[in-house]
Amino acid sequence: MRTARWTAAAAAIMIGALAGCAGVDTSTSPVDSGDDIKTAETTEPSEPADAGSSSTAPTKPPATAPEPPAPAAEPGSRENPAAVGSDVGTFTSGSESVEVVVQAATWDANAIVAAENQFNDPPADGMVYVIVPITVTYSGPESMVPWLDVDVTYLAENGRSYEQAHAVIPDDLSDVADLYDGGSATGNLLFELPADQIPGGFWGVSYNWSDPLWWAAS
């Protein structure tokens, strides 16, 4: 009986040992838990949304703002000529500054020229004498001679340019002596121009071979 009990006890001990071993082995097997499943579900990539099922309407690109208008050219160009009698053209060279204003012209000065000097020749056929006054103001450390330093031409609508004519006229700009700082004077210039090209065109004024500024010859 002792042997049998011992055997039984030994058998019980053996069974318990085996059960204990089985418990260790089963503890290493994966256990399905709610947390594990939830984690697996959240880490799975979602299916791409069907673009056709989107309720959001496609947005339109913003409208392009219109280009601002180009600024008008400064007065004094042929595209935007200065106004006779009011607009002042300014020429600068170093510390010198010369302001010029073209005054309104006398478009038929034949009688004025003939009366000024009996030895003045009449204009050629188809031509007419024109007198245009200009006002010159000088600022600078030295001096300037208006009739020598300021050059005026007439540009007709037919594209031809005309230089000054020479005859005795009243208040000739050539009678104005040197201008010093702050000095100002007005004098007349004489042109012999085609009768069919006046009025109109442009007066071009330059100082000491500068690019010309333009006044509407109207």
C-alpha positions in Angstrom: 0.0 0.0 0.0 2.9 2.4 0.8 4.4 1.7 -2.5 1.0 2.2 -4.2 0.5 5.5 -2.3 4.0 6.7 -3.2 3.4 5.7 -6.8 0.1 7.5 -6.7 1.8 10.5 -5.1 4.6 10.3 -7.5 2.2 10.1 -10.3 0.4 13.1 -8.9 3.7 14.9 -8.6 4.5 14.0 -12.2 1.2 15.1 -13.5 1.5 18.4 -11.6 5.0 18.9 -13.0 3.7 18.2 -16.5 0.8 20.6 -15.9 3.3 23.3 -14.7 5.4 22.8 -17.8 2.3 23.0 -19.9 1.4 26.3 -18.2 4.8 27.8 -19.0 4.5 26.8 -22.6 1.0 28.1 -23.0 2.0 31.5 -21.5 4.3 32.1 -24.5 1.5 31.6 -27.1 -0.2 34.8 -28.6 -3.3 35.8 -26.8 -6.1 37.4 -28.7 -7.1 40.5 -26.7 -9.3 43.3 -27.5 -6.4 45.8 -27.3 -4.4 43.8 -29.8 -7.2 43.6 -32.3 -7.9 47.3 -31.9 -4.3 48.1 -32.6 -4.2 45.9 -35.6 -7.3 47.6 -37.0 -6.0 51.1 -36.5 -2.7 50.4 -38.1 -4.2 48.9 -41.3 -4.1 51.3 -44.3 -7.4 52.8 -45.1 -9.0 52.3 -48.5 -8.4 55.3 -50.8 -11.5 57.4 -51.1 -13.4 57.3 -54.4 -12.6 60.7 -56.1 -15.9 60.4 -58.0 -17.9 60.2 -54.7 -16.5 63.5 -53.3 -19.1 66.1 -52.7 -16.6 69.0 -52.8 -16.8 70.9 -56.1 -13.4 71.6 -57.9 -12.2 75.1 -57.1 -11.5 77.6 -60.0 -8.1 79.2 -60.2 -8.1 82.9 -59.1 -8.7 85.4 -61.8 -5.6 87.2 -63.0 -5.7 90.9 -62.2 -5.5 93.1 -65.3 -2.1 94.8 -66.0 -2.1 98.4 -64.8 -1.9 100.9 -67.6 1.6 102.2 -68.6 2.3 105.6 -67.2 2.1 108.4 -69.7 5.4 109.7 -71.1 6.8 112.8 -69.6 5.9 116.0 -71.5 8.7 116.8 -73.9 8.7 113.7 -76.1 7.3 113.5 -79.6 4.7 111.1 -78.3 3.7 113.5 -75.6 4.9 117.0 -76.6 5.0 119.9 -74.2 2.5 122.7 -74.4 3.5 126.0 -76.0 3.5 128.9 -73.6 3.2 126.9 -70.4 5.4 123.8 -70.1 9.0 124.4 -69.1 11.8 122.2 -70.5 14.8 121.8 -68.2 18.3 120.9 -69.3 21.0 120.1 -66.8 24.7 119.7 -67.2 26.8 119.3 -64.1 26.0 122.3 -61.8 24.3 124.2 -64.7 20.5 124.3 -65.3 18.8 125.9 -68.3 15.0 126.3 -68.5 13.3 127.0 -71.8 9.7 127.9 -72.6 8.6 128.0 -76.2 6.0 130.8 -76.7 3.2 131.0 -79.3 4.5 131.6 -82.8 3.4 134.1 -85.4 2.7 131.8 -88.3 2.7 134.5 -91.0 5.4 137.1 -90.2 6.1 138.2 -93.8 4.8 141.8 -93.1 6.8 142.0 -89.8 10.0 141.0 -91.5 9.5 143.3 -94.4 8.8 146.2 -92.1 11.8 145.6 -89.9 14.4 146.2 -92.6 14.1 147.2 -96.2 17.0 145.0 -97.1 15.3 141.8 -95.9 14.5 139.4 -98.7 11.0 138.1 -99.1 10.5 134.3 -98.5 10.8 132.0 -101.4 7.8 130.8 -103.4 5.6 128.5 -101.3 7.4 129.6 -98.1 6.4 131.9 -95.3 8.3 133.6 -92.5 7.5 132.4 -89.0 8.6 134.1 -85.8 8.7 132.1 -82.6 9.7 133.6 -79.2 11.5 131.5 -76.6 12.3 132.3 -72.9 15.6 131.1 -71.5 16.5 131.1 -67.8 20.0 130.2 -66.6 21.2 128.8 -63.2 24.8 127.9 -62.6 28.3 129.1 -61.6 29.3 130.5 -65.0 27.2 132.0 -67.8 25.6 131.0 -71.1 24.7 132.7 -74.4 21.1 131.9 -75.3 21.3 132.3 -79.1 24.5 130.3 -79.2 23.9 127.6 -76.6 20.2 126.9 -77.3 19.3 125.4 -80.7 15.7 125.3 -82.0 14.5 123.5 -85.1 11.1 123.0 -86.7 10.0 119.4 -87.5 7.2 119.5 -90.1 4.4 116.9 -90.3 6.0 115.6 -93.5 9.1 114.5 -91.5 11.4 117.3 -92.7 13.3 119.5 -90.3 14.1 123.2 -90.8 16.8 125.3 -89.2 16.6 129.0 -88.4 16.5 131.6 -91.1 18.5 134.8 -91.1 17.1 138.3 -91.5 16.7 141.4 -89.3 13.7 140.9 -87.0 12.5 142.7 -83.9 13.6 141.4 -80.5 16.0 138.9 -82.0 17.4 136.4 -79.5 20.9 137.1 -80.9 20.6 140.6 -79.3 20.5 139.0 -75.8 23.9 139.0 -74.1 25.3 136.5 -71.7 23.0 135.2 -68.9 24.4 134.6 -65.4 23.0 132.8 -62.4 19.3 133.6 -62.2 19.2 135.5 -65.5 16.2 135.2 -67.8 15.4 136.7 -71.2 12.9 136.3 -74.1 13.9 136.7 -77.7 12.6 135.9 -81.2 13.8 133.3 -83.7 13.0 133.4 -87.4 12.1 130.4 -89.6 11.3 130.2 -93.3 8.8 127.3 -93.6 6.6 125.6 -96.3 3.2 127.3 -96.2 1.5 123.9 -96.4 3.4 122.6 -93.4 2.2 125.2 -90.8 0.9 125.2 -88.2 1.5 121.7 -86.9 4.6 119.6 -86.4 7.0 120.2 -83.5 9.5 122.7 -82.1 12.6 120.8 -81.1 14.9 122.5 -78.5 18.3 121.3 -77.4 21.0 122.8 -75.2 24.7 122.3 -76.0 24.1 119.4 -78.3 21.7 117.5 -75.9 18.9 115.4 -77.1 16.0 117.7 -78.0 12.8 118.3 -76.0 9.6 118.7 -78.1 6.8 121.2 -78.1 3.6 120.9 -80.1 3.8 123.6 -82.8 0.2 124.5 -82.9 
